[in-house]
Amino acid sequence: MSTTRPPIDRFARLVRTGQVDAGKPPLRLGVDLGTANIVLALVDGGNRPVAGAWRQAGVVRDGVIVDWHGAVTCLKEIVDEIRARLGTDLPRSAAVAIPPGIDAGTTKVFTNVLEAAGLTPEEVVDEPVAAATALGVTDGAVIDIGHGTTGVSVIRDSQLVHSIDEATGGHHMTLVISGALGVPYERAERLKRSPGQRDTVAGLIRPTLEKMATIAAEGLRGHQVEQIHLVGGSSSFPIAPAVFSDVLGQPVHRPTHPLFPTPLGVAMRRTT
């Protein structure tokens, strides 16, 4: 396989096709226990993606694991899936992403999930730091639109120096679609996720995106940043970067696959 493909694009291909790329040891695992998805990333000694897999799983809410059994079971299934693809065993240790600002007790629950799934937690990484690592950002802002919240983080010298998290995310988009179209929540969620329905729902969810962008503006108040990066599965709508750019008054960059910077970055080393 060509090594010129951007790492996030390569990782997205591996997740979606189930393919495995050759890698040089040592291999390293990263786990992202998100609000709407659990994603596992495997990279090699040069931080190149080797494999990845995901499951839709609502095991986390507002930064807290609310379905312990579901989280452990799902993570075990993903580990077994990647092990079968590789045809060999995986590293026993893994890094895990956590929402910024959670306390030590909540962080311990995240690491306990890894242990219950047969993994040894070797590093705990704030989600925005993980995303910035995958994007190659050492200074700037990361706006992460998750299922339940919009997070805004400022990175300086690869360190998290400021972050906020407000309760507006993809879940709220789904509620708006459900109410506007008079359809059940589950149907609205499917419409939101369907690429063929994006033009239909774009006008409906634009005010919610504008509210998220206003949250970002407040979160960045008093912080001068030259680069702003938009990540998270709920930022996938084509109009999202333009909406945020209009509200923030400066360019906003979004990777081609905005769901994947965090899980890929948590597997990558902070230094190489």
Phi, psi and chi 1 to 4 in degrees:
 res  aa     phi    psi   chi1   chi2   chi3   chi4
   1 MET       -  148.0  -63.6  -69.6 -179.9      -
   2 SER   -68.8  142.4  170.1      -      -      -
   3 THR   -96.8    5.4   57.9      -      -      -
   4 THR   -85.6  -14.0   59.6      -      -      -
   5 ARG   -65.2  133.1 -176.9 -168.7  -64.3  -94.8
   6 PRO   -53.2  143.6  -25.3   33.9      -      -
   7 PRO   -55.1  -41.2  -26.7   34.5      -      -
   8 ILE   -66.6  -39.6  -66.2  173.4      -      -
   9 ASP   -64.3  -41.3  -69.2   -6.0      -      -
  10 ARG   -63.3  -43.7  -67.8 -178.7   65.2 -154.6
  11 PHE   -64.4  -43.1  179.5   61.8      -      -
  12 ALA   -59.8  -40.2      -      -      -      -
  13 ARG   -62.4  -43.6  171.8 -178.8   59.5   81.6
  14 LEU   -64.4  -41.3  -63.1  174.8      -      -
  15 VAL   -64.3  -44.9  171.9      -      -      -
  16 ARG   -81.5  -22.8  -71.5  173.8  172.0  145.9
  17 THR  -102.9  -17.6   64.7      -      -      -
  18 GLY    78.0   10.9      -      -      -      -
  19 GLN   -78.0  164.9  -64.7  175.4  -21.2      -
  20 VAL  -128.4  133.9  174.1      -      -      -
  21 ASP  -100.5  150.1  -85.3   -1.5      -      -
  22 ALA   -67.5  146.1      -      -      -      -
  23 GLY  -145.0  158.1      -      -      -      -
  24 LYS   -97.1  133.0  -62.4  179.7  179.8  179.7
  25 PRO   -65.3  158.9   22.7  -31.3      -      -
  26 PRO   -84.7  143.9   30.9  -35.5      -      -
  27 LEU   -82.6  154.1  -60.1 -178.5      -      -
  28 ARG  -140.9  134.7  177.6  173.1  159.6   95.1
  29 LEU  -100.5  144.7  -81.3  172.9      -      -
  30 GLY  -131.8  140.1      -      -      -      -
  31 VAL  -123.5  129.6  177.1      -      -      -
  32 ASP  -119.4  106.6 -179.5   14.1      -      -
  33 LEU   -91.8   85.3  -58.3  171.5      -      -
  34 GLY   -88.1  174.8      -      -      -      -
  35 THR   -68.1  -36.5  -55.9      -      -      -
  36 ALA  -111.9  -19.2      -      -      -      -
  37 ASN  -143.3  149.1  -56.7  -78.3      -      -
  38 ILE  -108.6  125.5  -66.0  179.1      -      -
  39 VAL  -125.8  134.8 -171.2      -      -      -
  40 LEU  -117.0  133.1 -168.0  148.6      -      -
  41 ALA  -120.8  142.3      -      -      -      -
  42 LEU  -125.6  122.7 -177.6   68.2      -      -
  43 VAL  -122.8  164.4  -57.5      -      -      -
  44 ASP   -98.7 -170.0   73.2    0.0      -      -
  45 GLY   -64.7  -17.7      -      -      -      -
  46 GLY  -103.0   17.2      -      -      -      -
  47 ASN    65.8   21.7  -80.1  -19.0      -      -
  48 ARG   -88.3  134.6  -70.8  176.7  -68.9  -87.6
  49 PRO   -60.7  135.3  -22.4   33.5      -      -
  50 VAL  -112.4  -40.8  172.3      -      -      -
  51 ALA  -162.7  164.1      -      -      -      -
  52 GLY  -164.5  158.6      -      -      -      -
  53 ALA  -157.7  158.7      -      -      -      -
  54 TRP  -148.3  163.8   67.6  -16.6      -      -
  55 ARG  -141.8  141.6  -64.5  -77.8 -167.5  -76.0
  56 GLN   -73.6  127.0  -69.7 -175.6   13.0      -
  57 ALA  -160.9  117.3      -      -      -      -
  58 GLY   -89.8   65.4      -      -      -      -
  59 VAL   -96.2  -10.7  -61.0      -      -      -
  60 VAL  -121.9  138.0  175.6      -      -      -
  61 ARG  -140.4  125.2 -173.4  176.6  -55.7  134.6
  62 ASP    54.4   40.2  -62.6  -30.1      -      -
  63 GLY    78.6    8.0      -      -      -      -
  64 VAL  -122.3  135.4  177.1      -      -      -
  65 ILE   -75.3  116.9  -67.1  176.3      -      -
  66 VAL  -105.8   -8.9  -64.7      -      -      -
  67 ASP  -133.8   84.7 -178.2   -1.9      -      -
  68 TRP   -60.9  -52.0  167.2  -91.9      -      -
  69 HIS   -61.4  -42.7  177.5   73.8      -      -
  70 GLY   -63.4  -40.5      -      -      -      -
  71 ALA   -63.7  -46.7      -      -      -      -
  72 VAL   -66.2  -45.9  173.6      -      -      -
  73 THR   -61.6  -45.2  -60.4      -      -      -
  74 CYS   -64.7  -43.0 -171.7      -      -      -
  75 LEU   -64.2  -41.4 -177.8   54.4      -      -
  76 LYS   -59.4  -42.6  -76.0 -178.8  176.7  178.5
  77 GLU   -61.8  -41.4  -70.9  175.7   -4.4      -
  78 ILE   -68.0  -42.0  -60.8  173.1      -      -
  79 VAL   -60.2  -45.3  169.3      -      -      -
  80 ASP   -63.1  -37.8  -70.8  -17.6      -      -
  81 GLU   -63.2  -46.8  176.9 -177.4  -32.4      -
  82 ILE   -69.6  -37.1  -68.0 -173.9      -      -
  83 ARG   -59.3  -42.1 -177.9 -178.5  -68.0  117.6
  84 ALA   -65.4  -37.7      -      -      -      -
  85 ARG   -65.1  -41.6  -70.5 -175.7 -161.8  168.0
  86 LEU   -72.5  -29.6  -72.5  175.0      -      -
  87 GLY    74.4   17.7      -      -      -      -
  88 THR  -153.1  171.9 -175.3      -      -      -
  89 ASP   -74.5  160.3 -153.6   -2.8      -      -
  90 LEU  -102.2  164.4  -66.1  175.7      -      -
  91 PRO   -57.3  142.9  -21.9   31.7      -      -
  92 ARG   -80.6  -17.1  -65.6  -64.0 -176.5 -176.8
  93 SER  -103.4  156.1   58.8      -      -      -
  94 ALA  -154.6  153.7      -      -      -      -
  95 ALA   -94.8  152.2      -      -      -      -
  96 VAL  -131.3  140.0   62.4      -      -      -
  97 ALA   -87.4  143.0      -      -      -      -
  98 ILE  -130.9  149.9   59.5  167.4      -      -
  99 PRO   -63.4  141.7  -19.2   31.4      -      -
 100 PRO   -66.7  145.1   23.0  -32.4      -      -
 101 GLY    88.9   -2.5      -      -      -      -
 102 ILE   -77.3  156.6   65.4  173.0      -      -
 103 ASP   -82.6  173.7   58.8   30.2      -      -
 104 ALA   -63.1  -36.7      -      -      -      -
 105 GLY   -64.6  -41.7      -      -      -      -
 106 THR   -68.9  -38.7  -54.7      -      -      -
 107 THR   -59.3  -40.0  -62.2      -      -      -
 108 LYS   -61.9  -33.5  179.6   61.7  175.6  172.3
 109 VAL   -64.2  -39.9  177.4      -      -      -
 110 PHE   -62.1  -45.9  -81.6   75.8      -      -
 111 THR   -68.9  -31.2   58.9      -      -      -
 112 ASN   -65.2  -34.3  -75.6  -11.9      -      -
 113 VAL   -60.6  -44.8  168.0      -      -      -
 114 LEU   -60.3  -45.2  -93.5   64.6      -      -
 115 GLU   -62.3  -41.4  -68.7  173.0  -15.0      -
 116 ALA   -66.4  -23.8      -      -      -      -
 117 ALA   -90.5    5.6      -      -      -      -
 118 GLY    90.7   16.1      -      -      -      -
 119 LEU  -113.9  151.2  -60.0  171.6      -      -
 120 THR  -101.6  118.0  -58.9      -      -      -
 121 PRO   -68.1  120.0  -14.5   28.4      -      -
 122 GLU  -107.4  -17.1   67.5  172.4  -17.5      -
 123 GLU  -157.6  141.5 -175.3  179.6   12.7      -
 124 VAL  -114.5  125.2  174.7      -      -      -
 125 VAL  -125.1  128.5 -173.9      -      -      -
 126 ASP   -59.9  136.7  -76.2  -41.5      -      -
 127 GLU   -53.0  -45.9  -69.7  170.8   -8.9      -
 128 PRO   -65.9  -31.8   19.2  -31.3      -      -
 129 VAL   -67.0  -40.0  173.3      -      -      -
 130 ALA   -61.5  -47.2      -      -      -      -
 131 ALA   -60.9  -43.0      -      -      -      -
 132 ALA   -63.3  -36.7      -      -      -      -
 133 THR   -61.2  -47.1  -59.8      -      -      -
 134 ALA   -65.0  -31.9      -      -      -      -
 135 LEU   -85.8   -7.1  -64.4  169.3      -      -
 136 GLY    73.9   26.9      -      -      -      -
 137 VAL   -98.0  124.7  175.6      -      -      -
 138 THR  -106.5  -23.3   56.6      -      -      -
 139 ASP  -140.9  127.2  -66.5  -83.2      -      -
 140 GLY   154.1 -165.7      -      -      -      -
 141 ALA  -121.5  143.2      -      -      -      -
 142 VAL  -119.4  121.1  174.9      -      -      -
 143 ILE  -105.1  120.4  -57.7  169.8      -      -
 144 ASP  -115.4  110.7 -172.8   -8.8      -      -
 145 ILE   -94.8  105.3  -54.2  178.6      -      -
 146 GLY   -94.9 -169.2      -      -      -      -
 147 HIS   -72.0  -34.7 -171.4   64.8      -      -
 148 GLY  -109.6  -23.4      -      -      -      -
 149 THR  -141.1  164.7   63.3      -      -      -
 150 THR  -112.9  119.6  -65.5      -      -      -
 151 GLY  -106.0  141.0      -      -      -      -
 152 VAL  -127.6  123.6 -176.1      -      -      -
 153 SER  -133.6  142.2  -57.8      -      -      -
 154 VAL  -109.9  128.7  177.5      -      -      -
 155 ILE  -111.1  129.2  -51.9  -66.7      -      -
 156 ARG  -128.5  127.3  -57.5  -75.2 -172.7 -155.8
 157 ASP    49.8   43.3  -64.7  -35.3      -      -
 158 SER    67.2   12.7  -59.6      -      -      -
 159 GLN  -115.8  144.9  -59.7  -63.5  -45.0      -
 160 LEU   -76.6  120.0  179.9   64.9      -      -
 161 VAL  -113.2  -15.7  -62.0      -      -      -
 162 HIS  -161.4  139.8  169.8   72.9      -      -
 163 SER  -156.5  148.4   68.8      -      -      -
 164 ILE  -135.0  161.3   66.7  163.5      -      -
 165 ASP  -145.5  120.7 -152.1   36.4      -      -
 166 GLU  -121.3  148.7  -62.8  -71.1  -17.4      -
 167 ALA   -81.0   70.8      -      -      -      -
 168 THR  -145.3  120.7  -57.4      -      -      -
 169 GLY  -155.4 -156.9      -      -      -      -
 170 GLY   -60.7  -32.7      -      -      -      -
 171 HIS   -57.6  -40.4  164.5   66.9      -      -
 172 HIS   -71.7  -33.2  -58.6   83.8      -      -
 173 MET   -59.7  -44.7  -66.7  179.1 -177.9      -
 174 THR   -62.7  -40.7  -54.8      -      -      -
 175 LEU   -60.7  -40.7  -70.8  174.5      -      -
 176 VAL   -64.1  -45.9  167.7      -      -      -
 177 ILE   -61.5  -44.0  -64.1  168.0      -      -
 178 SER   -58.8  -46.9  174.7      -      -      -
 179 GLY   -68.7  -40.2      -      -      -      -
 180 ALA   -69.4  -38.2      -      -      -      -
 181 LEU   -96.7   -7.8  -61.0 -178.6      -      -
 182 GLY    66.7   38.8      -      -      -      -
 183 VAL  -119.9  156.4  -61.6      -      -      -
 184 PRO   -60.3  158.2  -21.2   32.6      -      -
 185 TYR   -55.1  -45.0 -178.1   92.2      -      -
 186 GLU   -62.5  -39.7  -67.5   75.1   14.0      -
 187 ARG   -65.5  -41.4  170.6   64.9  174.9  159.4
 188 ALA   -63.0  -38.4      -      -      -      -
 189 GLU   -63.8  -41.1 -177.7   70.6   14.9      -
 190 ARG   -65.1  -40.1  -70.1 -165.8  -63.6  -88.5
 191 LEU   -62.6  -41.7  -71.5  171.0      -      -
 192 LYS   -63.1  -38.0 -175.9 -174.4   73.7  176.1
 193 ARG   -82.3  -15.6  -69.6  173.6  177.1  -94.7
 194 SER   -79.2  119.2  172.0      -      -      -
 195 PRO   -56.8  -33.5  -24.5   34.7      -      -
 196 GLY   -70.9  -12.3      -      -      -      -
 197 GLN  -107.1    5.9  -61.9  -65.5  -34.3      -
 198 ARG   -63.6  -37.6  -77.8 -178.7  172.7  170.1
 199 ASP   -65.3  -34.4  -70.4  -17.9      -      -
 200 THR   -66.5  -42.7  -58.6      -      -      -
 201 VAL   -93.4  -12.5  -57.0      -      -      -
 202 ALA   -57.1  -45.2      -      -      -      -
 203 GLY   -66.0  -31.3      -      -      -      -
 204 LEU   -70.9  -39.5  -60.6  176.4      -      -
 205 ILE   -94.1   -4.1   55.8   93.1      -      -
 206 ARG   -57.1  -45.6 -174.3 -178.2 -175.5   96.7
 207 PRO   -59.6  -33.2  -25.6   36.6      -      -
 208 THR   -67.7  -41.6  -51.0      -      -      -
 209 LEU   -61.6  -39.4  -75.5  170.5      -      -
 210 GLU   -64.6  -36.8  -69.6  172.5  -16.1      -
 211 LYS   -64.7  -42.1  179.6  179.4  179.4 -178.7
 212 MET   -60.6  -41.8  -64.7  170.5  179.9      -
 213 ALA   -65.3  -34.4      -      -      -      -
 214 THR   -67.4  -38.4  -59.5      -      -      -
 215 ILE   -58.8  -43.7  -69.5  170.7      -      -
 216 ALA   -62.6  -42.5      -      -      -      -
 217 ALA   -60.6  -42.5      -      -      -      -
 218 GLU   -66.2  -39.1  -70.7  -62.2  -43.1      -
 219 GLY   -66.7  -27.8      -      -      -      -
 220 LEU   -94.5   -3.5  -67.6  174.6      -      -
 221 ARG   -57.2  128.1 -171.0  179.9  -60.1  -82.6
 222 GLY    86.1    0.3      -      -      -      -
 223 HIS  -120.3  115.8  -63.2  -88.2      -      -
 224 GLN   -84.0  119.1  -74.3  -66.9  115.4      -
 225 VAL  -130.6  137.0  -68.0      -      -      -
 226 GLU   -88.2  -27.3  -65.9 -174.6    3.3      -
 227 GLN  -122.2  132.2  -63.3 -175.5   47.5      -
 228 ILE  -123.4  127.1  -59.9  177.1      -      -
 229 HIS  -118.7  134.3  -61.7  -94.0      -      -
 230 LEU  -108.6  122.0 -175.0   61.8      -      -
 231 VAL  -133.4  177.8  -58.1      -      -      -
 232 GLY   101.7  143.5      -      -      -      -
 233 GLY   -58.2  -31.7      -      -      -      -
 234 SER   -79.1   -0.4  -65.4      -      -      -
 235 SER   -95.4    9.2   71.9      -      -      -
 236 SER   -72.1  -15.7  -61.8      -      -      -
 237 PHE   -63.0  136.9  -72.2   93.0      -      -
 238 PRO   -54.9  -31.3  -27.7   35.8      -      -
 239 ILE   -80.3  -11.4   65.1  171.2      -      -
 240 ALA   -59.3  -50.7      -      -      -      -
 241 PRO   -58.5  -40.4  -24.2   35.1      -      -
 242 ALA   -66.3  -40.0      -      -      -      -
 243 VAL   -61.7  -46.7  169.8      -      -      -
 244 PHE   -66.0  -40.2  -85.2   77.7      -      -
 245 SER   -62.6  -41.1 -178.7      -      -      -
 246 ASP   -62.8  -43.2  -73.4  -13.7      -      -
 247 VAL   -73.5  -39.1  173.5      -      -      -
 248 LEU   -84.3  -18.6  -64.3  175.2      -      -
 249 GLY    75.1   22.1      -      -      -      -
 250 GLN  -156.6  161.9   66.5 -176.3   95.0      -
 251 PRO   -59.8  143.2  -23.5   34.3      -      -
 252 VAL  -123.6  126.0  173.2      -      -      -
 253 HIS  -101.5  133.8  -51.3  -80.3      -      -
 254 ARG  -127.7  129.8 -176.0 -169.6   61.3 -169.4
 255 PRO   -67.3  163.3   24.8  -33.2      -      -
 256 THR   -59.5  -35.8  -52.8      -      -      -
 257 HIS  -122.0   82.3  -55.9  -78.3      -      -
 258 PRO   -69.1  -13.1   23.8  -33.4      -      -
 259 LEU   -73.4  -23.2  174.7   63.0      -      -
 260 PHE  -100.7  -10.5  -65.8  124.9      -      -
 261 PRO   -58.1  -41.8  -27.4   36.3      -      -
 262 THR   -65.2  -52.9  -62.5      -      -      -
 263 PRO   -63.2  -36.2   18.2  -30.5      -      -
 264 LEU   -67.3  -45.1  176.5   59.0      -      -
 265 GLY   -65.6  -31.6      -      -      -      -
 266 VAL   -69.1  -27.7   73.6      -      -      -
 267 ALA   -77.6  -25.9      -      -      -      -
 268 MET   -76.2  150.9  -61.9  168.5   69.9      -
 269 ARG   -75.6  145.8  -65.1  152.0 -174.4   79.9
 270 ARG   -68.4  -29.9  -56.7  -47.1  117.9 -160.7
 271 THR  -128.8  150.5   58.5      -      -      -
 272 THR  -124.0      -   56.6      -      -      -
